[in-house]
Amino acid sequence: MKKILKCSLCGEPLKDSQMVLLKNIPESAQGFLKEQDKISINYSAYLIQCNYCNHVQLNAKPVEYYKKVIRSVGVSTEMKNYRKKQFEDIRKKYFGNYKKIKVLEVGSATGEYSEILLKTFDQVVATEKGAQNIKSNLEKGIDCINTHPDEFDFIEKLNKFGKFDLICCFSYLEHLPNPKNTLSLLNNLLDNNGFYLVEVPNSEMIFRRGLLNEIIPDHLSYFTVNTATSLMAKSGIEVINAACNWENYIISLICRKNIKNPIQTMKNEYQLFNKKLDLFFNKEISSHQNIVIWGAGHQSLFTISTTILGEIASYIVDSSPPKQGLYAPGSGLEIHSPNRLKSHTPDVLIIACAGYNKEVLQAVNNMDLKISFIYLLDGIDLIKV
């Protein structure tokens, strides 16, 4: 029996955690042998719930074949259709008009899902162990690499493909002795703007129904939505969508890497934005003296008072009557009704209304004003209309 050490999720000691000794359980789910005398009939392990993070885990060594993904049943037509739609929805929602999307599936078994991924995305690379599994992937046109996250050359073998836009793991992490370490490795392979699709079996159902007979040494971790999300957070990954799918048997997570040093990142990007605005208004449209900003929301007010806009703008217009006739905090610019644009038409109009930019642009077009230049302030981008 494996010695009880630390939680595989939070790293805290497990010695005082709740545990149940499972006696005489099968040593594995795939341990079918031709000779009876080689079967372990007294195999036991502790099922433990960490007192610190509530993660449920089996105190056992990984099964000897844990690096090789084995799917005990074939992929049905219904599952194929489900995956096809799932992958198409991910491409549309998270990648939009990206022309080339490179995908990595970690642990592809015989390539059933990688084959569907290849029909949706532009390039698919897979990892797998076992000659037969690798051969099956290659026959499906999948670039399959013989490696595993617990092997020393995992990163080295995949680095040649560059960064991936999407990394997928299907019912994989629960088999690993250190899933957090695997996710940390994968962070090195994912593009900063890329996404994860991570799925694990949903153990919430077996907990609520008391299904102790669902425990098997092949699975070292038993995740709920909470503990799966916690694992991602502790691995430097942000979950942006969590759902229980396939009759609640699967926890499906869409994730991305956390932003490191977000405060410094915002500072650096805003300084660059400031310099671009200075250059733009001093060189590109310096001859236009009448510049007006539409929008007195918080983003607009911050931008006006911290950039050259506060110095060069004549006034602000806003559709909110309570703001009209008052002076903007920070810049001191007077706020008027949009009707003022008709009598005091500017040379340059900057629409700074965040999510309402398109709606305001339509209103400006309906006013039929003769404005030389119209720009949309989109975050820290100035876009010419």
Residue, then its C-alpha position, 0 to 999 in steps of 0.5 A: m500500500k502506498k504511504i500516505l503523504k500529501c494531497s495531490l491538489c493542494g499539497e497539504p499533509l493527508k495524515d489527519s484527513q478522513m479516510v476509508l480503507l478499501k480491502n481486497i479491491p481489484e488492482s486495476a480495471q484492465g488487469f485481466l490475466k491468463e494465469q490466475d496465480k498472478i492476480s493480486i487478491n489482497y490488494s487494498a488502498y485508502l480513499i482519502q478526502c483532504n481536510y484542507c481542500n476536500h479533494v478525494q483521492l486514492n492512496a495508491k500507485p498509478v497502474e502500470y499502464y497509466k501512461k497509455v490511454i485506454r478507452s474501454v468502449g468505442v466512440s458511439t455515433e452520438m458521442k461523435n456528433y456531440r464532439k463535432k458540435q462541441f469543437e465547432d462551438i469552441r472554434k466559433k466562440y473562442f477563436g472567431n476568424y483565426k485562420k490557423i488553429k493548432v491543437l494538442e490532445v494530450g493522451s489521445a488513445t487510438g485517435e478517435y477525438s483527435e480525428i474529429l478535432l482535425k476536421t474542425f481545426d487546422q493542425v492537430v498534434a497528439t501524445e500517446k504511449g504504446a505502439q498500437n495506439i500511436k500507429s492508429n493515430l498515424e493512420k488517421g492522419i494525426d501527428c502523434i508523439n510518443t511521450h507522456p507528461d511524466e517523462f523527462d522529454f515531454i516538453e522537448k518533444l513538443n517544443k518543435f511544434g511551437k505554441f498551441d492555440l488549444i490544448c485538450c485533455f479528455s478523462y486524463l488528469e484523474h489517472l495521474p499521480n501529480p495532475k498539477n505538475t502536468l498542467s504546469l508543464l502544459n502552460n509552457l506549451l499553450d499560447n498566451n491567448g490560447f485555451y484549454l478544454v479539460e474534461v474529467p469524470n464527475s464524481e459528485m454523482i457517485f458521492r451523492r449516491g454513495l457509489l463506493n464501487e465506482i472507485i478503481p485504482d486506475h483513477l487516483s483523483y475523484f473530481t467535483v466541479n469545485t475541486a477541478t476548478s481549484l486544481m486549475a487555479k493552483s496550476g496558474i489556470e483560469v476557468i472561464n466556463a465550467a459545465c456538467n455534460w453527457e448526463n452529468y457524467i463529465i465535468s467540462l472546463i474551458c480555461r486559459k492561462n492566468i495573466k502574470n503581473p496584471i498590474q504591471t501589464m496594464k501599466n505598460e500597455y497604458q503607457l504605450f497607449n498614451k504615447k500613441l495618442d500623443l504622436f497621433f494628435n500632434k502629427e496626424i490631425s494637429s490642424h483640427q482644433n475642434i475635438v469632441i468626445w462622446g461619452a462620460g462613463h468611467q472608462s472615458l473619464f479615466t482616459i480623458s483625464t490621464t491622456i492628451l485628450g483632456e488637453i485637446a478636447s473642447y467638450i464632452v457630450d453624453s446621452s444621460p440628462p443628469k450629467q448634462g450641464l455638469y463638469a467631468p471629474g478629473s478633466g473639468l470638461e463641460i458635458h453637453s447633450p448630443n444635440r450640441l453637435k448640431s450647432h457646434t459640429p466638431d472636426v473630430l469626434i471620438i466615441a468613447c462609450a465602451g459596449y455602446n460604441k456601435e449604437v452611438l455611431q449609428a446615432v451620429n450617422n443618423m444626425d447627418l453631421k459633417i464631421s471630418f474624422i470619427y474614431l471609436l475608443d475601444g479599450i486602449d485602441l483608437i479605431k478610425v470609422 
